[in-house]
């Protein structure tokens, strides 16, 4: 997995694909990447003397560290829902939060999920709460300790993932058109989606042809096929030809919301013909476009600050990974 951090001018100039960018363009692109990747993961394992970690409190399930809470989330959980969440002092003198012993002893994942979900719904519905939950998805994703594929401790509503600083997983699909003849190894166009203006997150911004969170009990490839059908009406026989090409990850600390996003995006390439036309299906996409790769790169490095001409922030990492390959 690539943890996106440093993008250098040399990296672009010596890319085998020949993307030659000016120093201004590279700095602009680096700024966009650093705006998303604002929190270096190594800081999560140090003591709390860093200013970020003074605002973060590790969340424990028994002895397992499974997430990180901002101050407001910690206060809401340990004050209003103290039957489930307790404050604890760690060996180095820092503070954390742990689930109750009764909850940890509960062996039924379904029961654990129900308990946590009821608390999260109460937080969402309390309009006077210091934690303002928006964009409720109705999607339950696995809450794990370390890596993808672990048996989950419980399932967590997707909208709550950053509030818990939980490690989240998703799939992103690069839909592309290959060149022909002598250029058969090159890429001429990419399929781009515009997110629906009604979406609670990043409405109207540019996005991949297909992307989605990774649910429990479904393989990555099965999820790609499912998302292709739901978002773009791509038939299964075509979607199943998507190729897994790796993953990118990022850590994003939001000072305003006081939440931490720890996301791993599994990347897939899907070759399509230039006459293929995806069709919006589930209301998440306003329109699909097919654009030349230079147009896409121009939007990645632009400084227009125009929401309807900008990519959703985490798309930048996946598209750059595609370009470099």
N, C-alpha and C positions, 0 to 999 in steps of 0.2 A: 504494500500500500504506500502511496505517495502522500506524505503530510505536506500540504502546500505551504511554503514559507518564502524562500528567496528566489526571485526571478531576476536574472542579470542580463545585461545587454549582450554579454558574450554568449549566453545560452541561446538567444534568438539568432545572433549572427552566424553561429556555427551549427544551427539546426540543419539536418539533412534536407528538410523541406524548403529551406531558403527563405524563411521569414525574416527579412531585414527591417528592423524598426529603428527609428531615431532614438536618441537618448531621452528626449521628451516623451515619446510614446511609451518607451519601456518604463520610465518612472511613473507615468500615468497608470499603466497596467499594474505595476507593482503596488501602487497606492490602492487600487481596487481590491487586489488580493489581500493586502494587509488590513483593509477595512473589514473584511470578513474574518480573516484568520488573526484575531486580535489577542489571543490568549495562548501562550506556548504550553503544550501539554506537560513539559517537565516541571512547570511550576506547581502542578497538582500534587507532586510528591515531596515538596519541600515543606518546611515549617511555615508558620503564618506571617513571617516578617515581610513578605511581599505585599504591596498595597491591594492587589487583586484578591489575595487569599484572606485578607482581613474582612472581605465581604463574602467569602465562601465558607460553607460549613459542610464537611463530608457527611453523607448519609450512609448509615450502616444497617445491614440486615444480618443480625448476629455479628460475626467477625468480618463479614464481607463488605467492603466499601463499594456501593453500587451507584452513587450519584453525589451531587453537590448542590446545596441550597444557598440562595441569596438570603440576605438578612430578613427581608419581608416574608419570604416563604417560610423560613425557619420560625419566625415569630408566630405566624398564623398557625402552622402545624402544631407547634409545641404549646401554644396557648389555648387555641380553640378546639384542638383535637388531641389533647394530652393523653387520652386513653390509648392512642395508637403511636404517637411520636413523643420521645423523651429527649431532653438535652443530656449530653454526656461530656465529661472532661477526658481528653485523650492523654496518653503518656507524656507527650511533649508539652502539655499545658494548654494546648489549643482546645477549641470547643467543637463538638460535632453533634449530630442528631442520630438517634437509633430508633428502630421499630420496637414496640413492646415485646417482652418475652412471650406473651400469649400469641401474638401474631407470628413470631418466628417459629413457635412450636406447631402452629397450624400446618398440616401436611397437604391440605387440599388446595391446589393452585386456583381452582375456581372460587373457592371461598375467600382466599386472600385477595383475588382480583375484585370481588364484590365489595369487600371492606374498603379497599383503597379507592375504588371507583365512587362509592357513596360519598366519601370525604371530598374527593375532587369535584363532584357535582355540587356539593354544598358550597365549596369555595367559589365555583363558577357562578352560582345563583345568588351569592351574597354581594349585592352591588356596593355595599359599604366596605367590603374587604380591601385591605392594602394590596392584595394580589388580584390584578385585573386579568381574568382569563378570557381570551377572545379566540375566534376561529375554531370552535369545537368541531372535530371531524367525524366523531362516531366511529373511529377506527381504533381498535385495541392492538397495541404492539407489544412485543416481549420486553420485559424488564430483566436485564441480565447483568452479570458482574463484569465480565471481561470481553469475551470474543463472540463473534457471530456463530450461531449454531448451538450455543449452550441451552440447556433446559431452563426456561424462564422461571424466575421466582414468583412472578405474577404478570398479568397483562396491564398495560397502562394506556389510557387515552392519549392519542398522538399529540393533542394540543398541550398536554401536561409535560411532555418530555423535557423541554428546556427548563421548565420550572424546577424539575427534579435533577437537572444536570445529568440526565441519563444518556448512556451511549445509544445512539440511534443509527439505523441502517436504512438505506434506500437504493433504488435502481434508477439510473439515468441512461437513456438510449440516444446515441448519435445516429440519426437517420441521414444517410448521405447518398450521393450519386457519384459513381466512379467515372473516370474519363474513358475515352475510347481510343482504339488504335495505339499509337505510340504513347499516349497518355493514360493507358489502361491501369497503371499503378497509382495514378494520382486521383484526387478528389476534386470535382468541379463545383458541386452544390451541396448544401445542407438543408434539411427540412427543419423549419423553425415554427414553434407555436407561439401564439400570443395568448397569455392567460386571460381568463374571463374577467371582465371589469367588476363582477360581483364577488370575486374571491376575497376572503378576509386577509390574505397575505399576498403582497406584491401584485395587486390587480393591474391588468393591462400590460405587464412587462413581458419581455421576450423570454422564451423557455425552450427546453428540448422538445422534440416531437412527442416523447413519452417520458414520464418520470413518476415515481411514487414511493411511498414508504414500504418497508419490508415487513409484512405480517408474519405472525407465528404459524408454523405448520405448512408453509408454502416455500418451495425452493426458489432461489433467485431467478432461475430460468422460467419457472412456472409463473412467477410474479411479473416478469417482463411480458409474457404472453397475455396474462390477464390485463395488465395496464394498457397494452397495445390495443386490445379489443375495447376496453372501457373508454379510453381517452381519444383514440384516433381511428377506431373501426378498422384496424389492421387485421386481416384474417389470420387464423392460427398458423396455417402452413407457411405464411410469410414471416410472421413474428417469431416462429420457432427457429428461423435461420439466424437470429441475432447471436453475435459472438461475444462471449465474455472476454474483456481485455484488461481487467485489473480494477483498481479502486483508488479513490482519493479521499482524504480526510481533512477535517478542519475543526478548530476550537474557536468558538466565538462567545466572548463575554459581553453582554449587553448591560451597560452601566445604568441605563434608564429603567429597564424592566427588572434588572438584577437577576438575570438568568444566564445559564451557560449551555450553549449548544455544542454537543460533541458528536459530530456526524461522520459516518463513513458511507460514501456513495460508490456503489458497484457500477462500473461502466460497461456498457454494451455497445457494439457497433452493428447497425442494421443497414445493409445495402439495399437501396431501392432504385427503381427506374425513374427517369426524369418525368415520365407521364403518369406516375402514381400520384393519387390525390387522397390523402388522409381526410377523414370526415369527423368533425367533433361529435362526440357521442354522449358524454356524461355531464355536459354543462360546465366543465372546468376550463375549456379552451374556447376563446373567441373566434380564432381563425388559425389556419395553417398557411405557411408560406414556404416556397422553395427559393433559396437565395444563394448567389455565388459565394464561394468561400471568402473572397476579398471583402464582400459586403459584411459578412459575419465578423471578420477580423476587425473591420473598421468600427463596428459597434462595440466590440470588446475594448478597444483602446480610446474610444471617443470620450470627450468631456462635455457632451451636450447637456447632461443633467435633465434629460427629457424622459419622463417615465415610460412613454410609449415607444421609445427608441433605445431602451436599455435592457440588458439581460438581467434576469434574476441573479443575485450575487453568486450563488453557489454554482450556477451554470458555467461561469467563467473558468473555474478550475477544471471541469470535465471537458470543455471544448478545447482548452489549451493542451490537456493531456492527449486529446484526439489529434490535434495539429502536430504535436511533437512526434507522435508515432507515425 
